[in-house]
Amino acid sequence: MDFLKNTNIVIAGFLVWLFIAPRITSPRYRELFLAYMTALLLCLIATSELMIVKPVAFFFTVGGTFAFFYTLIRVRIQIINKEGK
């Protein structure tokens, strides 16, 4: 399970999970973000069990984890910018 060998799968997972991520302009952002976070957590739990058999699913979800952290950082920067004005 070489991480460098599966970087294309991680990138694909990042892009898909980033596309699924809720937009901050949505009026129901908090509800959608909670659903997004829960779905990612359940996927991580499920794919950790399959890691030996199907490492592709695990690496896809690792890309989703990177997308989750990217979403958190993006939201935090937008909040900081709003507080600064």
N, C-alpha and C positions, 0 to 999 in steps of 0.2 A: 504494500500500500504506500507507494511513493507519492508524496504530496505534489511534487513538481510534475510528475507524470499525469496527474489529474487536474491540473490547473484550468484546463478548458472547461471541465465540468463545474469547478468552483465558480468560474466567471459566468457560466450559463445560469447557475443557481442564483448568483448575485443579481443578475439582470432580471430574472423571472420574479424573485422575491421583491426586488425594488419596484417592479411594475405593479405588483400586488399591494404594496404598501399604501396606506391611506394618505390622501392629500391633506395638508394642514388647513387648506381653505374650506374643507368640508364642514358643514354645520354639525355633523355627528362624528367628528374626528376622534373624540375620546373613546366612544364605543367601538369604532372601527379599529383603532389602534390596539385596544384590548383584545379584540378578536384576532388581529394579526399576530400579536405577541403569543396568544394561546395556541394558535395554529402552528407557529414556528416551534414552540416548546414541545408540542405533541409530536411534531415531525422529528425533532432531535431525539426524543426518547425512542420513537419507533425505529429510526435509522441506526441508532447506536446498537440496537439488538441485531440488526441485519448487517452490521459493518463487516463481519468476516465473510458472509455469503455474497452480499452485493455492496461493495464499497462505493459504487457510483451514486447510489441514493444518499449515502452518508456525505460524500463530498458535495453533492448538490445542496444539501441542507447546510453544510458549512458555508457555502456561498450565501445562503439565506441569512445566516448569522451575521456575516459581514454586512449584508444589506440592512439588517436590523440596527446594527451599531451606526451605520451611515445615516439611517433615518433619525436615530436619536440625536446624533451630532447636528444634523441639519435643522431639526426642530429647536435644539438648544441655541444654535446661532441665531435663528429667527427671533427667539424670545429675548436674547440679549440685545439684538438690534432694536426691538420694539421698546425695551426698557431704556435704552440710551437716547431715544428721541424725545 
